[in-house]
Amino acid sequence: MGTEAARVPAARGAATEQRLIAAAERLFAEHGVGAVSLRTVMQAAQTNVAAIHYHFGSKEGLLDAVLRSRLGQVTGERTAMLRESPGKDVTAGELARAFVQPVVAVLESGGECWIRLVGQLLATGGDGLDAIAESFFERNAAFVEQLDRLSPGVPRRTLDFRLSQAMTVTLNVLGDVGRTRRLHGPDAADWTTGQIVDDLVDVVTSVLAGPPGARRRK
């Protein structure tokens, strides 16, 4: 009886935490982190400011929770896709597909605001960028290893740069697919998400591979 009673508030607490993360994700993406107050998040999540402090400690803690809420999904799927071809080096195209597809999965699961938020933080260098940077290359270590095999002799800083630029373009495109269509005018009105993803993978392939016959830099 006591165990069952304890589970009820625990479940309620988890539900409140998820509501706060969902509300903050949407509001941060729509208005920018700096323009959103904790009170606004509280009202959108139908809870109180005390709940935010209880679950996250501060606005910075809430933002960190929002960012980490989907990072594990993305990097986990990327690692799994690379493991599908053990014992062989993947091509630049396969690597690009493994990089982009997990972000597509986030988009399809309703995470467009999360994608847009991370893209905004990368573009503006705003609050929360450190949380992304701290884990980005660590979480994508398998990609950097494959890039090194793909482009022997290319400095690590160049490989890291290519990977970060691949991330930027992926988030920019998938964070607002409708904008991507509008940018290309009336002829792109029937451009499906799948076709956009295929074209995006081609671009990311070029970014990761670098120019053919590129000079090896020290």
Secondary structure, DSSP 4 states (H G I P E B T S, - for coil): -HHHHHHHHHHHHHHHHHHHHHHHHHHHHHH-GGG--HHHHHHHHTS-HHHHHHHHSSHHHHHHHHHHHHHHHHHHHHHHHHHTSTTSPPPHHHHHHHHHHHHHHHHHTT-HHHHHHHHHHHHH--TTHHHHHHHHHHHTHHHHHHHHHHSTT--HHHHHHHHHHHHHHHHHHHTTHHHHHHHT-GGGTT--HHHHHHHHHHHHHHHHH-STTPPP--
